[in-house]
Amino acid sequence: MTENESVGLSSPQEFKVAEAGEIADGGTKIINMVGRTIALFRIKNEYFAIANACLLGEGEVRDYEVTCPWHGWKYNLLDGSFSMIPTLRVKTFKVKATIEGVFVEL
């Protein structure tokens, strides 16, 4: 029995969320899966995935920060932190891009 099994936790799983090259640089894709809504961003050939709180997927991105279109709040795509109160965060997800596609770990 693994440590995760002993406490009733499941191992993270990767889900394919986009084809390779599907999202243009500077682009965004909203993903609904496994009961979650996730915003996937592509910036300089890197991918970032965060919880789509406040419709962040529709926000403007600058310098690895996305601005909420409702409130004007800014969240860091690297760690999900809120710019005014860095201890407040939205959930981030690991992303892997290969020639087979873009995958998010849940």
NORQUI-V892105 format. One record per pair of residues at least 24 apart in sequence whose ideal C-beta (glycine too) atoms are under 7 Angstrom apart, sorted by the first residue. I is the first residue (numbers start at 1). J is the second residue. Records with the same first field share a line. If there is no record, write none. Layout:
I = J + J
//
This chain:
12 = 105 + 106
13 = 106
14 = 96 + 103 + 105
15 = 103 + 104 + 106
16 = 101 + 103
17 = 102 + 103 + 104
18 = 101 + 102
19 = 101
20 = 97 + 98 + 99 + 100 + 101 + 102
26 = 61
28 = 57
30 = 57
34 = 106
38 = 93 + 104
40 = 102 + 104
41 = 77
47 = 95 + 97 + 102
48 = 77 + 95
49 = 92 + 93 + 95 + 104
50 = 75 + 77 + 80 + 90 + 91 + 92
51 = 90 + 91
53 = 90
//
